[in-house]
Amino acid sequence: MVKGLSIVFLMLICAVLIGADYAFYYDCTPDKETAILVSNVSDEQCYVRLLVFDNNGKRLHQEVLTLDPYKSVIFDLSRVVTPSPSAWGLTMLQSDGLLQISIVYSDRDLLVSRDHVIEPVTTSSDAKYYWYTLGYVNSKSFKTGFAIMNPNKVEAQVYIYIYDASGKTLEELSGTIQPYNSVYVLVSERIEKETFGVIDIRSTVPIVLGVEYFLEDKIWQIDNIVDWYTTTSW
C-alpha cells in the first residue's frame, strides 16, 4: 500500500512540475523496432514521463522516472509495445528538465536510421497557423513518406501542399487529426510524376512529422521535424 501511494505521489509531483513536451515518431510494427536514449542535460534532477500511442491515439504504454544530472537511460519500446500494424506513431516525453533524445530505428534487427531531438514542441500565443516543410524525391528508386502526429489535447486541422521542382502545385490535401492520433502520407500514392520538390504543411496547432526516405523500397533514413519554420496570425 505504501509503495502504491509512493507511485501515485510521484506521478502527482510529475504532473505539477512537468513543463515541456518532447514528441517524435516511432515504429514497432512487425519486424520494426525503436529504441530511445534519453539524457538529462541539466544540473538538476528532472522528472520524465514516457507516453507511447498507436496511430489511432490509443495509449499503449506509460512510464514515470527521475533522472539525475547528466544521467542517461534507454527505453526499448519493442519490449513494452506489442508489434501490430497500428503500433506506430507518436511517442512523447514530458519533463520539467532539459532533455537530449536519440532515437534508433531498426528493421529486422538491422539499424536503418538514427535521429536526435533536442527541442520540445513549442507554441506561439499569436499564431493562427503553424507551418512546417520537408523536401521529397519521387522516382523509381527513391520514395518519400511522412507521418503527421498530433501531440495535443485538441484536434489539428491540417492542410498539405505538394509542389514539384518547378513550383507547380501537384496535390492539395486537408483533414483533421484527433488528439494523439497519427496519419501517414506516401507521396508516390498521391502523385505519379517522377520529380522532386517541397511539401508545405499548415496546421492549427503544433504538430510533429516523422519523415521516411526509401531507397529501392527499403527505409534509408528517418527524420523527425519538431519545429515550425513560421507562424501566421491570418
C-alpha positions, 0 to 999 in steps of 0.5 A: 500500500505504501509503495502504491501511494509512493507511485501515485505521489510521484506521478502527482509531483510529475504532473505539477512540475512537468513543463515541456513536451518532447514528441517524435515518431516511432515504429514497432510494427512487425519486424520494426523496432525503436529504441530511445536514449534519453539524457538529462542535460541539466544540473538538476534532477528532472522528472520524465514521463514516457507516453507511447500511442498507436496511430489511432491515439490509443495509449499503449504504454506509460512510464514515470522516472527521475533522472539525475544530472547528466544521467542517461537511460534507454527505453526499448519500446519493442519490449513494452509495445506489442508489434501490430500494424497500428503500433506506430506513431507518436511517442512523447516525453514530458519533463520539467528538465532539459532533455537530449533524445536519440532515437534508433530505428531498426528493421529486422534487427538491422539499424536503418536510421538514427535521429536526435531531438533536442527541442520540445514542441513549442507554441506561439500565443499569436499564431493562427497557423503553424507551418512546417516543410520537408523536401521529397524525391519521387522516382523509381528508386527513391520514395518519400513518406511522412507521418503527421502526429498530433501531440495535443489535447485538441484536434489539428486541422491540417492542410498539405501542399505538394509542389514539384521542382518547378513550383507547380502545385501537384496535390492539395490535401486537408483533414483533421487529426484527433488528439494523439492520433497519427496519419501517414502520407506516401507521396508516390500514392498521391502523385505519379510524376517522377520529380522532386520538390517541397511539401508545405504543411499548415496546421492549427496547432503544433504538430510533429512529422516523422519523415521516411526516405526509401531507397529501392523500397527499403527505409534509408533514413528517418527524420523527425521535424519538431519545429515550425519554420513560421507562424501566421496570425491570418 
